[in-house]
Amino acid sequence: MAGLTLKNVTKRFGALQVIHGADLEIEDGEFVVFVGPSGCGKSTLLRMIAGLEDVSGGEIAIAGTVVNDVEPSERHIAMVFQSYALYPHMTVRKNLSFGLTMNGNPKADTERRVAHAADILQINELMDRRPGQLSGGQRQRVAIGRAIVREPQVFLFDEPLSNLDAELRVQMRVEISKLHKQLGTTMIYVTHDQTEAMTLADKIVVLRSGRIEQVGAPLDLYDDPANQFVAGFVGSPKMNFLKATIASAAADAVTVVLAADPGVTLTLPISGRPEVGGAVTLGIRPEHFVDAGAGEANLTVDVDAAEHLGHTSYVYAAVSDEPLIIERPESRHSDAGKSLTIGLPARRCFLFDADGQRLR
């Protein structure tokens, strides 16, 4: 096992810079998830750690050793790809053992490692089948097994569940989480799936346009986002944002008025004193709305649609032209075409300035 450090890591493709000075400390045995929108650089960063992409600047160290110029095969890492990358003409057993055999690993040790991986992943009954005879979930288990037999210091996962259906993704999330607890090895996992990030990670790294926006435990990012981008990206359904203006400001609080409904004002505690009349954005998560009268202000919205999921309902609504998603208890349905009045609790609201930086 090993920790991993990135110091001012950059990546350029010609004149295009795609990673801008990434600094990151990953502790030994941590499960770290890279998240961000498509094109943010998360897979590029993972491939640089693996040695599949050169580092344009900065340092990558594994277990305290800088590996910028170390070949991928010598970095003591193993990577699991989205596409499985199994040899179709080989049995599962051969797929698991092939890399070790080609590297001259002793036969007895190879057989031990293969048997150990098969036991961990419960694929003993699949060992004589070929990939074409396996389901998607079984193929992914074999791909993970091929990484396990290498006994790496660091596991890298590049969107490994994106080809699976919803039910299999849930099952494989549980399996990967159990695998991490069993092996205790450092794991770095790339995904665009919010649920995967929130349920698997010890630590989430949020990227945007090749820059690390925030690093922290899942619930820390959820409850205490550094800026509007992180607030809107972490969580599903995403945070609601409403345009507002600062109506008045004191030393420890501001009063904002909503642009979509000037009759709605809300006073929020804050440090500093933003400029009166300045544009801001009010943020609130779908589950944090309360009943009318239970918050510091009421907001009436027009309901466009509702999804009733049994244990809860998601109400898709709008106030003026600003969309909202409101989570409601199962017994409180709202029908399309009707209005709904909800409460805004000040303690659950966030406030961001015109540049997206968090004020509260």
Helices and strands as residue ranges (DSSP letters): E 4-13, E 16-26, E 31-35, H 42-50, E 57-62, E 65-66, G 72-74, E 77-80, H 92-102, H 107-121, G 124-126, G 131-133, H 136-148, E 154-158, H 166-183, E 186-190, H 194-200, E 203-208, E 211-216, H 218-223, H 228-233, E 240-249, E 253-258, E 265-269, E 279-284, G 286-288, E 290-291, E 297-308, E 312-319, E 322-329, E 339-344, G 346-348, E 350-352
